[in-house]
Amino acid sequence: MKQNLNRWVMLTAHVLINFVLGGVYAFSFFKTPLIAQYHWDPAVLSLAFSINMGIIPYP
């Protein structure tokens, strides 16, 4: 029997899983070394992180 899942439930689950896996922690941990090594602007890194967090939950 096939069970239909609400797409909002799936989206919520994906977002929660992403937080559990530590995406936010990893970014905060690697942000300073990336800025120092590649001389990137912090705003560019923040934009890249925002885009990444926005697209990760989608299959």
C-alpha positions in Angstrom: 0.0 0.0 0.0 1.4 3.3 -1.0 1.3 6.1 1.5 1.1 9.7 0.4 3.1 12.2 2.5 2.3 15.8 2.7 5.1 17.8 1.0 5.3 20.3 3.9 6.0 17.4 6.3 8.8 16.2 4.0 10.2 19.7 3.8 10.1 20.1 7.6 11.8 16.8 8.1 14.6 17.6 5.7 15.2 21.0 7.3 15.4 19.4 10.8 17.7 16.6 9.6 20.0 19.2 8.1 20.2 21.0 11.5 20.8 17.8 13.3 23.7 16.9 11.0 25.4 20.1 12.0 25.4 22.3 8.9 25.2 25.4 11.0 27.9 24.3 13.4 30.2 23.4 10.5 29.8 26.7 8.9 30.5 28.6 12.0 33.6 26.5 12.6 35.1 26.9 9.2 34.1 30.5 8.5 37.1 32.2 10.1 39.7 30.0 8.5 38.1 30.4 5.1 38.2 34.2 5.4 41.8 34.1 6.5 43.1 31.7 3.9 41.2 32.9 0.8 40.6 36.6 1.8 36.9 36.3 1.1 34.5 38.9 2.3 32.3 37.7 5.2 29.2 38.9 3.4 30.0 36.6 0.4 30.4 33.6 2.8 27.1 34.4 4.5 25.3 34.6 1.1 26.8 31.3 0.1 25.6 29.8 3.4 22.1 31.2 3.0 21.8 29.8 -0.5 23.1 26.4 0.6 20.6 26.3 3.5 17.8 27.2 1.1 18.4 24.5 -1.4 19.6 21.5 0.7 16.1 20.3 1.8 14.9 19.9 -1.8 15.4 16.4 -3.3 
